[in-house]
């Protein structure tokens, strides 16, 4: 499946666009998506620890702008937002 990951706050540094497009397995969870983002950072930013901290501490939101948990299953191609913490926490 293809996910368009909308970037907000500190995560905007992950791309020169306002989003990333990632391919994930069917019925992946948000936790799986989080791991795919970390793989992307490892590949494109030599494992930038600050970026990885942002990913690990971020919340995610659905297309309906609702916060979704790490065990939320992604069942279709969709847009998902990553929402980093504000002010370091």
N, C-alpha and C positions, 0 to 999 in steps of 0.2 A: 504494500500500500504506500501511497505517497502522502506525506504530511507536509503542509506548509506551516512552519513554525514562525509565528509572528514574534518579533524581538522588541522588548521594551526595556527601558532603563539601561543598566550596565550591560545587558546582553546585546545591545545594539553594536557593541564592539566585535561581535562574532562574524559580522558580514558588512560589506559596503552597501548592502540593500537593507530593507526593513524586515527581512525574513530569511529563513533558510528552507530549502526543500530537502527533505530526508525520506529515504525509503526504509520502511520498517516491515516486520513480518505481520501477517494477519493476526488479529486479536491481540496485538501487543498492548502492554499496560503503559501507563505514564512512566513507571519505573524503568521499563524497557526503553522508552523514548529518551529518558534522562541518560541512560547508558549510551545510546546512539549519539547523543549530543556530545558526551565526553569523548567518544571515539573520534568524532569530527574535530574536536579541539586538539586531541592528541596528534591527529594527522596534519591539521592546518596551522596549529599554533604551538607545536612542539611541547604539548602537554602543559600549557600555561596554567600554573597552579591557581592564579587569581580567577581565571575564567572557570576552572573546574569548581572552585568554591562557590561561584555565582550559580552554577548549574545545580550543585548539590543543595543549596539553600533556597532555591526558587520555588515558587508555586506555579501551577499551570492552570489555564482557563480554557473552557470549551468555546465553541463557536457562539454559544448563547451567553458568553461572558460570565459563566459560573465557574467558581473555583472547583477543580476536580482533584480527587485523591490519587495517590500513586498506584492504587490497584484498579483505577478506572480503565476499562478495556476500550481500545480504539478499534471500531468495527468497520470503518469506511475511510476513504480518502477525505481528509478534512483539514481545516485550519485549527491550530491550537496555539495559544499564546503562552510565552514564558514570562513570568513576572518576578523579577529579582527583588530581594528585600531592599527597602529604602533606608539609607543611613547605616548600613552595615549590619542590620539585624532584622 
